[in-house]
């Protein structure tokens, strides 16, 4: 069996239960217990800003479509 014959789906998959535990342990060791809430806050703020920007772009596109429909009439 060569590397080329391995199905790519086996190489890219979501971590299972044990792997999540190892990831969690590594995060705790690297950042410490006090830094994790700050890290989570930062991630939440980033997600919120991304969603706000996404909604802004969506509303701009919808406004442009509505303006073109009004101009056609």
N, C-alpha and C positions, 0 to 999 in steps of 0.2 A: 504494500500500500504506500503510495507516495502522497506528498502534501497536495499535489494537484488533484488527486482523486477524492479528497475530503470535501464533503458538502459544506459550502460557505455558511449555511444556516447554523451549523454546529459551532462555528467560530464566533458568531455574533449572536448573543442571546442575553436575556435579562438574568441578573444574578439570582441564585436560589437563596433559601433561608440561611444556610451556613455562610454563604458568601456575604450576605447583608450584615451578618454578625461581625465578620472580619472587617468589613468596611466601616462599620460603626465603631469598632474598637480602635481602628487606625485614626479615625477622625477625633475621637476622644483623646488619644495619646498626642496627636499633633497639635490640637487646638486647646485642649484642657477644658475642664468643666465650666469655667467662667467665660470663655470666649464663644462657646457654642450658641448661647442666646443672641449675642451680638451678630454672629454669622447668620443665624436664622433671620434676624431682623433685616440685615442687609439683603439677603436673598429675597425676602418678602417685598422690600422696597423696590428692588430691581424688577420683580415680576409685576408689581403694581404700575411702575413707570412704563414698562413695556406694553401692558394692556391699555393704558391711557393713550400712548402714542399710536397703538394699533387702532383704537377707536377713533382717534383724531383723523387718521388717514382714511379710514372707512367713511367717516362723515364727509370729508372733503370730496371723495370720489362720488358719493351719493349726491352731494350738492351740485357737482359738475354735471352729472347725468340729468338731474332735474332742471338745471339751467339750459341744457341743450334741448330738452323736450319742450320747454317754454319758448325757446327761440324758434323751434320748428312750427309752432302754432301760429 
